[in-house]
Amino acid sequence: MRAGLTGWILAVGLLAACGGGGTTSPVARCGDGRLAAGEACDDGNATSGDGCSACAVDVGYTCAGMPSVCAAFAWDVAVWDQGIWQ
């Protein structure tokens, strides 16, 4: 076997062991900062109660962007009192 051929066989063997050499997309997972199917938000962390917990928007928050940035929103409650919204 020639010396150049040995290196080529080794390289092909390494590509096969590492899963080929083709292009693959990384597997989406909650907490990676990238919105994927089934995620309402993804802020890039696993912290609960910060507006985006387990890739779902927490009550009282709104989230947008990638990675998601979440902010609390103020509740504005109107009361109907004697024919007037107050």
C-alpha positions, 0 to 999 in steps of 0.5 A: 500500500502506498503512503498517500493511500493510507492517509486517505483511508484513515480520513474516510474512516474518521468521517464514517466514525464521526457520522459522515461528512455531510451537513447536518442541522443541530438538534433543537432543544429548549434552552439553546436560544433558538426558537423551534417548533413547539416553543413559544419562547427560548431565552437561552437558559433553564431559569424558571420564573424569568418570563420564559420557563421550559420554553413557555411564556410565563403568565404576566410576561411577553416574549419576542426575538431569538433568543427570546427577551421577556418583559413583565407587562402591567395588568390594567383592570377596568371595573364597570361601576354605575355605567362607567368604566373605571 
